[in-house]
């Protein structure tokens, strides 16, 4: 049946310059694995801003066999559109509208959504000897026209990974899907065919982003973990502040400010009411955390000096900022450490 259809198309191509079926590429099959999950009921929005990032590894261009086409001009636009789609999909999940770039100091604990795109296939549009044969046939009837029709149907396949969490913390939730599309190319020009492939990849991306965000919206456990990290309520003990390694200066300063508030409002009561074994454990953790943060601060200072030496001023500034945040935490931990030590000494007398 398929051979008969193509034979008919060849006959039609001899009497029309448009060739069989028009002049475009068509995305004939699309699948997203695993399929999207539908969220049950209304989703309570998270109280946090979200910063979205998109990373892709599309280093290889689509291969058309024609040096005139390059993928590079389309990549920046594709990444910008992907970021826009992700931000739009996550609105309604977070209480504050998502915004690009680093959040301001007013946003104490912003969430971060990172979308990683990995190209699995590198589709090729070729016709082998058919181009020359068909061009000759067209010239015989006075139609100087070359029609591109693939000998096979190439596949688009991209892997999408969505990571959601609080900046400066370990990733809270990770979701992955594999988006596949089969392309049938019918076009009078190879560059048009390749541009259509870019558009088809965008269609796959939209399906993948919808599926990923749907899975996040249905994951109530992940949302609960995020709310716990974003809560502004002060804890009953200093445990949440004993983070031995900071990754983001803004998150580090936010934790230090909360530690200062906890010290002024709850330190005395905690030291008096905690059991002796709990105080000893807390003292050990306090000392270890202070040493680790001091060590990280020194390594960051060395890193900043190395960045300056090679002219990377922005990286040096970021390293110095994080080093300063680590040292501020060490200073903020001193009153807690002294209170725990004094309480233990008083109980030993």
C-alpha positions as CSV (number, residue, x, y, z in Angstrom):
1,X,0.0,0.0,0.0
2,X,2.8,2.4,0.9
3,X,4.7,1.6,-2.4
4,X,1.5,2.4,-4.4
5,X,1.0,5.7,-2.6
6,X,4.6,6.8,-3.4
7,X,4.3,5.7,-7.0
8,X,1.2,7.9,-7.4
9,X,3.1,10.8,-5.7
10,X,5.9,10.4,-8.2
11,X,3.5,10.7,-11.1
12,X,1.9,13.8,-9.6
13,X,5.4,15.4,-9.1
14,X,5.9,15.4,-12.9
15,X,3.0,17.7,-13.5
16,X,3.2,20.1,-10.5
17,X,6.2,22.1,-9.2
18,X,4.9,21.7,-5.6
19,X,5.5,17.9,-5.6
20,X,3.6,15.4,-3.6
21,X,1.8,16.6,-0.5
22,X,2.9,20.2,-0.5
23,X,6.2,21.6,0.8
24,X,6.8,21.1,4.5
25,X,7.9,18.6,7.1
26,X,5.3,17.0,9.3
27,X,5.5,15.7,12.8
28,X,3.5,12.5,12.4
29,X,4.0,10.8,15.8
30,X,4.7,12.3,19.3
31,X,5.1,10.5,22.6
32,X,6.3,11.5,26.0
33,X,7.6,8.7,28.3
34,X,6.4,8.4,31.0
35,X,3.1,10.0,30.3
36,X,2.0,13.1,32.2
37,X,0.3,12.7,35.6
38,X,-2.8,14.7,36.3
39,X,-2.9,16.6,39.6
40,X,-5.8,15.7,41.7
41,X,-7.8,18.7,43.0
42,X,-6.7,22.3,43.4
43,X,-3.0,22.8,44.2
44,X,-2.1,25.0,47.1
45,X,0.6,27.3,45.9
46,X,4.0,27.3,47.5
47,X,5.1,30.5,49.3
48,X,8.3,31.2,47.4
49,X,9.7,32.9,44.3
50,X,11.0,30.6,41.7
51,X,14.1,31.2,39.6
52,X,14.1,29.1,36.4
53,X,17.2,28.0,34.5
54,X,17.5,26.0,31.3
55,X,20.6,24.0,30.3
56,X,21.0,22.0,27.1
57,X,23.8,20.1,25.4
58,X,22.7,20.7,21.8
59,X,26.3,21.0,20.7
60,X,25.7,19.1,17.5
61,X,23.6,20.7,14.8
62,X,21.0,18.9,12.7
63,X,22.7,17.2,9.8
64,X,21.1,18.1,6.5
65,X,24.0,17.2,4.2
66,X,23.9,20.9,3.2
67,X,26.6,23.2,4.6
68,X,24.3,26.2,4.2
69,X,22.2,25.3,7.2
70,X,23.5,25.8,10.8
71,X,21.6,25.2,14.0
72,X,23.4,27.9,16.0
73,X,21.1,30.9,15.0
74,X,18.1,28.9,16.3
75,X,19.6,27.8,19.6
76,X,19.4,31.1,21.6
77,X,15.8,31.5,20.5
78,X,15.0,27.9,21.4
79,X,16.5,28.3,24.9
80,X,14.6,31.6,25.5
81,X,11.3,30.1,24.5
82,X,12.0,27.0,26.7
83,X,12.6,29.3,29.7
84,X,9.4,31.2,29.0
85,X,7.4,27.9,28.7
86,X,8.9,26.6,32.0
87,X,8.1,29.8,33.9
88,X,4.6,30.0,32.5
89,X,4.0,26.3,33.4
90,X,5.2,26.8,37.0
91,X,3.0,29.9,37.6
92,X,0.2,28.8,39.9
93,X,2.5,26.4,41.7
94,X,4.4,29.2,43.4
95,X,2.7,32.2,45.0
96,X,5.1,34.7,43.5
97,X,5.4,35.0,39.7
98,X,8.6,33.4,38.5
99,X,11.4,35.8,37.4
100,X,14.7,35.4,35.5
101,X,18.1,36.0,36.9
102,X,19.2,36.1,40.6
103,X,16.5,37.1,43.0
104,X,16.8,40.2,45.1
105,X,17.7,40.2,48.8
106,X,14.0,40.7,49.5
107,X,13.3,37.2,48.4
108,X,14.6,35.3,51.4
109,X,14.4,31.7,50.2
110,X,13.6,31.5,46.5
111,X,12.9,28.1,44.9
112,X,14.8,27.1,41.9
113,X,13.6,25.1,38.9
114,X,16.3,23.8,36.5
115,X,15.4,22.1,33.3
116,X,18.2,20.0,31.7
117,X,17.8,19.1,28.0
118,X,19.8,16.3,26.5
119,X,19.6,15.5,22.8
120,X,19.3,11.8,22.2
121,X,19.1,11.7,18.4
122,X,20.6,13.8,15.7
123,X,18.1,13.6,12.8
124,X,19.2,13.6,9.2
125,X,17.3,14.7,6.2
126,X,18.8,13.1,3.1
127,X,17.5,11.6,-0.2
128,X,20.6,9.9,-1.5
129,X,20.5,9.7,-5.3
130,X,16.8,10.6,-5.5
131,X,17.6,14.3,-5.7
132,X,19.5,14.0,-8.9
133,X,17.1,11.6,-10.5
134,X,14.1,13.7,-9.6
135,X,15.8,17.0,-10.7
136,X,16.6,15.4,-14.1
137,X,13.0,14.3,-14.5
138,X,11.7,17.8,-13.7
139,X,14.1,19.4,-16.2
140,X,12.8,17.0,-18.9
141,X,9.3,18.6,-18.6
142,X,10.6,22.1,-18.2
143,X,10.3,22.4,-14.5
144,X,13.6,23.4,-12.8
145,X,12.6,22.1,-9.4
146,X,14.3,19.8,-6.9
147,X,12.1,18.1,-4.3
148,X,13.3,16.7,-1.0
149,X,11.5,13.6,0.3
150,X,13.2,11.5,2.9
151,X,14.0,7.8,2.2
152,X,13.3,7.2,5.8
153,X,11.4,9.0,8.6
154,X,13.9,10.4,11.1
155,X,13.2,10.6,14.8
156,X,13.6,13.4,17.2
157,X,14.3,12.3,20.7
158,X,15.2,14.6,23.6
159,X,15.5,13.8,27.3
160,X,14.2,16.4,29.7
161,X,15.1,16.5,33.4
162,X,13.3,18.9,35.8
163,X,15.0,19.6,39.2
164,X,13.0,21.6,41.7
165,X,14.4,22.8,45.1
166,X,15.4,25.7,47.2
167,X,18.5,27.6,46.1
168,X,21.5,26.5,48.2
169,X,19.9,23.3,49.3
170,X,19.9,19.8,47.9
171,X,17.5,19.2,45.1
172,X,14.0,18.4,46.5
173,X,12.4,16.6,43.5
174,X,13.6,15.3,40.2
175,X,11.5,14.2,37.2
176,X,12.5,12.9,33.8
177,X,10.7,12.3,30.6
178,X,11.8,11.2,27.1
179,X,10.1,13.1,24.3
180,X,10.0,11.3,20.9
181,X,8.7,12.5,17.5
182,X,8.8,11.0,14.1
183,X,9.2,13.4,11.2
184,X,8.1,13.0,7.6
185,X,10.0,15.5,5.4
186,X,8.4,16.8,2.2
187,X,9.9,20.1,1.2
188,X,11.4,21.7,-1.9
189,X,14.4,23.0,0.0
190,X,16.8,21.4,2.5
191,X,17.1,24.6,4.6
192,X,13.3,24.7,5.0
193,X,13.3,21.1,6.1
194,X,15.9,21.8,8.8
195,X,14.1,24.8,10.1
196,X,11.0,22.7,10.4
197,X,12.9,20.2,12.4
198,X,13.7,23.1,14.9
199,X,10.0,23.8,15.1
200,X,9.2,20.2,15.6
201,X,11.7,20.0,18.5
202,X,9.9,23.0,20.0
203,X,6.6,21.1,19.8
204,X,8.2,18.1,21.6
205,X,9.6,20.5,24.2
206,X,6.2,21.9,25.0
207,X,4.8,18.4,25.5
208,X,7.7,17.5,27.7
209,X,7.5,20.6,29.9
210,X,3.8,20.1,30.3
211,X,4.4,16.5,31.4
212,X,7.1,17.4,33.9
213,X,5.2,20.2,35.6
214,X,2.1,18.0,35.8
215,X,4.2,15.4,37.6
216,X,5.5,18.0,40.0
217,X,2.0,19.4,40.6
218,X,0.8,15.8,41.5
219,X,3.8,15.2,43.9
220,X,2.3,16.4,47.2
221,X,5.2,14.9,49.1
222,X,7.7,17.1,47.2
223,X,5.6,20.2,47.8
224,X,5.5,19.4,51.5
225,X,9.3,19.2,51.6
226,X,9.6,22.5,49.8
227,X,7.2,24.2,52.3
228,X,9.3,22.8,55.2
229,X,12.4,24.4,53.7
230,X,10.7,27.7,53.0
231,X,8.9,28.1,56.4
232,X,9.7,31.2,58.3
233,X,8.7,29.6,61.7
234,X,11.7,29.4,64.1
235,X,12.7,25.8,65.1
236,X,12.8,24.5,68.6
237,X,16.6,23.7,68.5
238,X,19.6,24.9,66.5
239,X,19.7,21.8,64.3
240,X,18.4,23.4,61.1
241,X,21.2,26.0,61.3
242,X,24.0,23.5,61.5
243,X,24.8,23.3,57.8
244,X,28.4,22.4,57.3
245,X,28.6,23.6,53.7
246,X,26.8,26.5,52.0
247,X,26.3,26.6,48.3
248,X,24.5,30.0,47.7
249,X,25.4,33.2,49.5
250,X,21.8,34.5,49.6
251,X,20.5,31.3,51.2
252,X,23.5,31.3,53.6
253,X,22.7,34.9,54.8
254,X,19.0,34.0,55.1
255,X,19.9,31.1,57.4
256,X,22.2,33.3,59.4
257,X,19.5,35.9,60.0
258,X,17.2,33.2,61.2
259,X,19.9,31.9,63.5
260,X,20.3,35.4,65.0
261,X,16.5,35.6,65.6
262,X,16.4,32.2,67.2
263,X,19.4,33.1,69.4
264,X,17.7,36.2,70.7
265,X,14.3,34.5,71.3
266,X,14.8,30.8,72.1
267,X,18.5,30.1,73.0
268,X,18.1,30.6,76.8
269,X,15.0,28.4,77.0
270,X,16.5,25.6,74.8
271,X,19.8,25.5,76.8
272,X,17.8,25.2,80.1
273,X,15.3,22.6,79.0
274,X,17.5,20.3,76.8
275,X,18.7,17.0,78.2
276,X,22.4,16.7,79.0
277,X,22.9,14.2,76.2
278,X,21.2,16.5,73.7
279,X,23.4,19.4,74.8
280,X,26.6,17.3,74.4
281,X,25.5,16.2,70.9
282,X,24.6,19.8,70.0
283,X,28.0,21.1,71.3
284,X,29.8,18.6,69.1
285,X,27.8,19.5,66.0
286,X,28.2,23.2,66.7
287,X,32.0,22.9,66.9
288,X,32.2,20.6,63.8
289,X,30.0,23.0,61.8
290,X,32.1,26.0,62.8
291,X,35.3,24.2,61.8
292,X,33.8,23.1,58.5
293,X,32.5,26.5,57.6
294,X,35.8,28.1,58.4
295,X,37.6,25.6,56.2
296,X,35.1,26.3,53.3
297,X,35.6,30.1,53.7
298,X,39.4,29.7,53.4
299,X,39.0,27.5,50.3
300,X,36.7,30.1,48.7
301,X,39.2,32.8,49.4
302,X,41.9,30.8,47.6
303,X,39.5,30.1,44.8
304,X,38.8,33.9,44.5
305,X,42.5,34.6,44.2
306,X,42.9,32.0,41.4
307,X,39.9,33.5,39.6
308,X,41.4,37.0,39.7
309,X,44.7,35.6,38.4
310,X,43.0,34.3,35.3
311,X,40.8,37.4,34.9
312,X,37.4,35.9,36.0
313,X,36.3,38.8,38.1
314,X,32.6,37.7,38.3
315,X,33.6,34.2,39.6
316,X,36.0,35.8,42.1
317,X,33.3,38.1,43.4
318,X,30.9,35.2,43.9
319,X,33.5,33.2,45.8
320,X,34.3,36.1,48.1
321,X,30.6,36.7,48.8
322,X,30.1,33.1,49.8
323,X,33.3,33.1,51.9
324,X,32.0,36.1,53.8
325,X,28.6,34.4,54.3
326,X,30.4,31.4,55.8
327,X,32.4,33.5,58.2
328,X,29.3,35.4,59.3
329,X,27.7,32.0,60.2
330,X,30.7,31.1,62.3
331,X,30.3,34.3,64.3
332,X,26.6,33.8,64.7
333,X,27.2,30.3,66.0
334,X,29.5,31.5,68.8
335,X,26.8,32.6,71.3
336,X,25.0,29.2,70.8
337,X,28.2,27.3,71.3
338,X,29.1,29.3,74.5
339,X,25.6,28.8,75.9
340,X,25.7,25.1,75.4
341,X,29.2,24.8,77.0
342,X,28.2,27.0,80.0
343,X,25.1,25.0,80.6
344,X,27.0,21.7,80.6
345,X,29.6,23.1,82.9
346,X,26.9,24.3,85.3
347,X,25.3,20.9,85.4
348,X,28.6,19.2,86.0
349,X,29.3,21.2,89.2
